[in-house]
């Protein structure tokens, strides 16, 4: 299938949804009832046929945008699966097994019987062989650590068969990370990017948008670093130097962790009143940062959140087990990304909407994109240079992910070049080592593009709304209907 034919398919069949009438009093049609019927199809092709036969009436503007979003998502996913029926069934990776995918990761899960585990392993092994016959082979830097991990596990017949299959693939593999080396790889990536962004933009346009925003953020970071007394070297190099300043570091003990949580809540309390002017109530007034249980900290548990409920506010529990590696200025964006006006506000506003599972499925990047946009709102209020750099670095990281992804898959970047780009742009890792980040991009193409595109769309439209004093109405529109793709945000805002 050529890319041109695929694009025609993606744009077909949506005219009726675009011109569906507005809500009318007493209408019995609901978005949920339509999506329930669509979901009964099971597979994307069948669901797509059902949604094309739907005759929506009485839906308001937001519901029509959501219905069109689901239809677009189904069309993109169906086109990807028809043209490239390999890899993960959900389309998240061209590889059945990797360091992030496969039944081997659930070995030891006591909720799954040994017989079921063996069945899953054998099913994947057959798919590995079938994909290899089509020329779909993971790169060696993926195969080698997976093989090592499998050989360290308790042996079984099914595991042995998978090890044998993976080992046989190595002779036909290379260390080139991008999917462009695969048969039809460039078209695969372009379709995959459409699925993850919820947009029909060409990769070159997304790349350009990311590059323009990155250049602006780097200019701002350079100015803030100079104000902080760091004038020599690139932005990444100076961010690493700032990280080493002792006045921004917490002691790696109980007192240091308690102080970090207190500082995070103090930042939140300082900005609540300013944030209130941007949003209609409720603004999750009780949401806060809370200390993770010491046992969870020692076990290395990642940060997590309790979503707000009808009974009370939510909370965020940061992972501070290695708090001495997290300077105070890097925690500032985390506060607002995770609490208010980020995830906890978004989840609290989403709860009454009770979005349909298909809406959640085809709103790629919404949750993270909103939280990154929340950082933008707070980061632009005005801070001391070190704190401002925390917000700038966080946003640079989100964009650098997309730049590296496109670089690997379309520009033939090597892993080393992608790692170097992250070091030069972001300075130091915020979540995982840069090498692990790059390996994730290699096996989950375009995986983070949706986050960035939603954030950039919200930023552009949000600034326009603020300039015309419509910020509250804009935020209501994009928060109160549940998750939205970048395309749906454009229709609703």
Secondary structure, DSSP 4 states (H G I P E B T S, - for coil): --HHHHHHHHHTT-HHHHTPPPP-TT----HHHHHHHHHTT-SHHHHHHHHHH----S--HHHHHHHHHHHHHHHHHHHHHHH---S-TTSS-S-SSSSS-SGGGGTT-TTS-HHHHHHHHHHHHHHHHHHHHTT----HHHHHHHHHHHHTSPP-HHHHHHHHHHHHHGGG--S--SGGGSTTHHHHHHHHHHHHHTS---HHHHHHHHHHHHHHHHHHHHHHHHHTT--SS-HHHHHHHHHT-GGGPPPSSHHHHHHHHHHHHHHHHHHHHHHHTTSPSP--TT-EEEPPPHHHHHTTPPPEEEPPBTTB--EEE---TTGGGS-HHHHHHHHHHHSTTTHHHHHHHHHTT---HHHHHT-TTHHHHHHHHHHHHHHTS---HHHHHHHHHHHHHHHHHHHHHHHHHHS---HHHHHHHHHHHH-S-SSS-HHHHHHHHHHSTTTTHHHHHHHHHHHHHHHHHHHTT-HHHHHHHHHTT----HHHHHHH-
